[in-house]
């Protein structure tokens, strides 16, 4: 699937999720720690891990995905969320590996804490992403989606129609550098 198609479908899903939260409110739109029953061979819902629980997009995705999957959120700091939450800094240790155990898919939002310095942003999107990917491979996680940003393409002229086949042009002064390094990881 091309990046454009994926982003369009994601935008539609996030928009629907935002509409759901706006009309029902967070308490009605989410399933607090309840994993839905889905027909399957072993009668268990598949588990999805979503990183960066502090990010609004992570919470919107969790609300929407919780209707069909058992959702677990994680982040480097404690966050009050309506779903299962595990505090984890995505270090190269057993806690990261146990975080991804029995998970079918990971949505790595890769959004550092809002007050993070640039080096912390780079560290989170590179070293922590690597640690998460390593743990996912060790635990045989089948799918991982890495959410990035279009900041990596802001160096192109605004008049150009840039699509998913264009190469990123991050600068050291742009917020896109950590995004680009995370994608590269």
N, C-alpha and C positions, 0 to 999 in steps of 0.2 A: 504494500500500500504506500502510495506517495505521501510525503509529509503533509502536503496541502490537504489531501483528502482526510488524513488522520486529524489534522488540526480543525478542519471544518466539522467533522463528526464530534470531536471533543467539545468544540464551542457550543454545538447544539445540545449536547448532554449537560454541560455545565449551565447553560442557559435554562434548560428545563429544570435542573436542580435548584437554581436560584429562584425560579418562579414558584417551585414547590415550597421552598422555605418562606418566601414572601407571603404566600396564601395561607399556609397552614401553621407556620412558626416552627422553630427547631424541635420542640418536644413532640409534635405530631408527625414531623417528616422523617424522623429517625427511629431506629429500633435500638433502644438502650441495651447493649450487651446481649441482644437476642439474635441468634443466627437463624435465618430462615430455613425452613425445611425445603429442600429441593429434591425432586426424584432423581436418584442416582443408584448405582449398584450397591453402595454401602450406606445409603440413606443419610449422608452428611452433606452439608453445604460446603462448597469450596471456600478456602480462606484466602483473603487478599490482604496484603500489607501495604499501607500507604504511609510514606515518610512525610516529614515536615508537618506534623500535626498542628503546629501553630499557624500555618498558612491557611487563609480562607479557602483557597481552592482545594486543599486537602480535605477540609471539613465538608465542602460541597460534594466532592467526589464520594466521600464516605457515606453521606446521607443518601445519595442516589444509588450507590452500589450495594448498600445494606439491604435493599429489597430482594436481591438475588444471591448475595454472598455474605459470608461471615467476614466482617471487616475488623482489622486491627490497625490502629494508628500508632505511630512512634515519632519521637522527636527528642532533641537534646535537652529540652527543658519541660518541666511539668506544665500541662495544659488541661483545662477542664473541657472535656469533649463528651459527646453522647454515646461514644462507642468504646470498645476495649482500647486501652491505652497502655503502652509500655515505654517508659523513659529509656532512651538508649542514645549514646553519642556516636554510634557506628564506628567504634574502635575495632582494632584487629584483635579480637578476643572472643571468648566463648559466649559472651552475652549477645553479640551480633549474630553468631551462628544459631543460638537458641531462639532468637527473634524470628528467624526465617524458617524454622522447623515447621513442617506440615503446612506450609504456605504454597498455594498453587501459582500465584502471581504477585508481583510487586509493582506498585506505581510509585516510582521514585520522583517525588516532586522536586527534590533537591533545592529547596528554598531555605537559605540560611536564616538565622534569627535576624530580626529587623535591625537590631543594634550592633550587628557583627561588623568588624573592621574588614577591609578588603582582603587581607591575608587570611582571615578566618573564613571568608566567603570562598576563597580559592581552596583552602584546606577542606572545607565541607564538601565542595563539589568535586574534588579530586580524590584525596586520600580516603575520605569517608565513603564516597561512591565506590572506590576500589574495594574497600573492606566489605561493603554490602554485596557487591558483585561476587567477590570471592566466597563469601558465606553462602550466597544463593547457589553458586555452582556446587559447592560441597554438599548442600542439602537438596540438590537436584530440583530447584525451583524451575518450572517450565517456561514462565513468561516474565518479562520485565519491561516496563514502559518507563522511559526517562523523559520527564517533562523539562523542556528547556525554555529558551526565550528567543525572540527575534532580534534582540539587541546585537547579536553577532553579525547582523547584516546592515546595521545602521550606517556603516561607512560608504555604502553605495549611494549614488545620487537618488533622491526621492522620486525623480521622474522615471526611473527604470522600473520595469516590472520584474521583480526578483521572485524566483520560484525556488522549489526545494532542491534543484540541481545546482544552484549557485554555491560557491564556496564561501564560508564565513570570512569576514575581514575585521576581526576584533582589533582594538587598539589597547595599549596598556592603560590609557586614561578612561576607557569605557567600562561600563558595568558588564559589558559582554565578555570581557576576558575570562572571568570565572565561569560563565556559561559555556564558553567555547572549550575551556580546559575540562569541564565536566563532561561535555559531549565526547571529547577526545578520549577520556578515560573509559 
